[in-house]
Amino acid sequence: MNLLEMNHVKKSFGDLGVIQDISLHVGEGEIVTIIGPSGSGKSTLLRCATMLETMDSGELIYLGEKAAWNDENGNAVYASKPELKKIQQNYGLVFQNFNLFPHYSVLRNVMDAPVAVQKRDKEEARKTAMELLEKMGLVDKADAYPCQLSGGQCQRVAIARALALNPKILFFDEPTSALDPELTGEVLKVIKSLADLHIAMVIVTHEMAFARDISDRVIFVADGVIVEEGTPAQVFASENERTKNFLGRYGDMLK
């Protein structure tokens, strides 16, 4: 069974059609990267998948449970709040700009949602949080505050926080775009290490070598539609003019 299905998603902001008609699916443990020019609809697609934006039309399904579907007029309608809350337990999201609580310590940032949202035992949540911080190489920063960390460390805390919810699928929206180049490598290394956990991941990224090396499937989006999708080998060797032109800009990065 697919963990995630998005069928014929459309989304406009005023007169601007950002997502024209996109369908995608993600299987268990699969790593899917979404690449494409700025303004092509990649981040909006992720925001629709995680219900931070409402779709104009289309279907959104997690593990066979419908979060949204079309009514008789072809407009998207969403499931009830309790049903959506249940569905939201299936995924975690790592933002571009970390979105950590500045007034919480690193440890509290990681354990807050499991305790407050999932009503988990505090001691168990603490133990899990410390294990995740150890995996991120941040166990010595448990009592620090976000303002005392580098951007790379903040992003690793954000990843630990998303993992603390024990999601089946993890979304990353340009996880390195707010970082300088040397910190980018550090965060990409951490994301690569998550592949061992067999959590499905959907990653919007401009890091082409990373997309090529980590993905099971690459989706190239431009002008609100999927231009091409396939294995990294297929997409990066594509003869499609639009794909070739886009990847040509990253020539040095891909050597």
Buried (B, 14 or more C-beta within 10 A) or exposed (E): EBBBBBBBBBBBEEEEBBBBBBEBBBBEBBBBBBBBBEEBBBBBBBBBBBBBBEBBBBBBBBBEEBBBBBEEEEEBBBBEEEEBEBBBBBBBBBBBEBEBEEEBBBBBBBBBBBBEEEEBEEEEBBEBBBBBBEBBEBBEBBEBBBEEBEBBBBBBBBBBBBBBBBBBBBBBBBBBBBBEEEBBBBBBEBBEEBEEEEBBBBBBBBBBBBBBEBBBBBBBBBBBBBBBBBEBEEBBEBEEEBBEEBBEEBEEEEE
